[in-house]
Amino acid sequence: GEVFGPLGKTFAIADEAGKSAARAALVAEGGELTKWFAFVDSLLAKSSSGFAVGDSLTLADICAFTWLQPLKSGWLDGLPKDCLDTYTHITKHAKMVANIPQVKAYYKDA
């Protein structure tokens, strides 16, 4: 996908400092991933329900949630935990999906 292509390339960088720098560049202003984040944010902005498609949870919501949230988890060196904070609609969407009872139950012990 659009996120994992550029990010995937960073796994081949042997030098840890270089790997972290390459990842940071992806989410820095004008970075390859910021364009994708802005696109997703704009799509969510058009939603009157907050969901990606329609007015209830769909696979699109689950995909967005499970693809984007790990990027801000801190487990990938070089990606700051606040890398999605400026994307208001992504942030609102993530909170909404995370608070759906079934999703909350699934991640309860995570």
HELIX and SHEET records of a PDB file:
HELIX    1   1 PHE A    4  LYS A    9  1                                   6    
HELIX    2   2 THR A   10  ALA A   12  5                                   3    
HELIX    3   3 GLU A   16  VAL A   27  1                                  12    
HELIX    4   4 GLU A   32  ALA A   45  1                                  14    
HELIX    5   5 LEU A   59  LEU A   68  1                                  10    
HELIX    6   6 GLN A   69  LYS A   72  5                                   4    
HELIX    7   7 THR A   88  ALA A   98  1                                  11    
HELIX    8   8 PRO A  101  TYR A  107  1                                   7    
END                                                                             
